[in-house]
Amino acid sequence: MIRDWVIKDWGWKLFSLLLAVVIWLTVHGIIEPENLPLAGRTSTLTYDNLTVLPVSSTSDVRFYRVSPASVKVTVSGPPEVMDQLQASQVRAEANLTGVSGGVVPVGVITPPNITLVSVDPPDVAVVPPFKR
């Protein structure tokens, strides 16, 4: 009984197996090349002296200072986009909304298709204005 199950119609079974392998290789070949070049094609840029801008939605930040005043930012993206990227398109900000002093994280705003890799240092100290 098992012997009949294995041997009976072996030509059709072999053909089905080969057809399944061809379909799998075709689908795998179509999907995989799309993912590999995107993952492998990235460039990285580092801006060593990017100024941290204090921002707030609720108060005037002209007299606030942040320390350190600049950070090192590393970004990555597709080579064709990174070739045209300017330092002015990447912004480092310290959001002072609801903060009167202390330490806040540095937020980095990048153009589309650009990924933030790292910020050094990741936090800055907020120095409030002197009251007279």
TATA-V148420 format. One record per backbone hydrogen bond with DSSP energy under -0.5 kcal/mol. CO is the residue of the C=O (numbers start at 1). NH is the residue of the N-H. If there is no record, write none. Layout:
co/nh
CO/NH
CO/NH
This chain:
co/nh
1/5
2/6
3/7
4/8
7/10
9/13
10/14
11/15
12/16
13/17
14/18
15/19
16/20
17/21
18/22
19/23
20/24
21/25
22/26
23/27
24/28
25/29
26/30
27/31
28/32
29/33
30/34
31/34
31/35
32/35
32/36
33/37
34/38
35/39
36/40
37/41
40/42
43/77
45/75
46/48
47/50
47/73
49/51
50/71
51/53
51/92
52/54
53/94
55/96
61/64
65/127
67/125
69/52
71/50
71/73
72/120
73/47
74/117
74/118
75/45
76/115
77/43
78/81
78/82
79/83
81/84
81/85
82/85
86/89
87/90
89/91
91/109
92/53
93/95
93/107
94/55
94/96
96/99
102/126
104/124
105/95
105/107
107/93
108/110
109/91
111/114
113/78
115/76
118/74
120/72
122/106
124/104
125/67
125/127
126/102
126/128
127/65
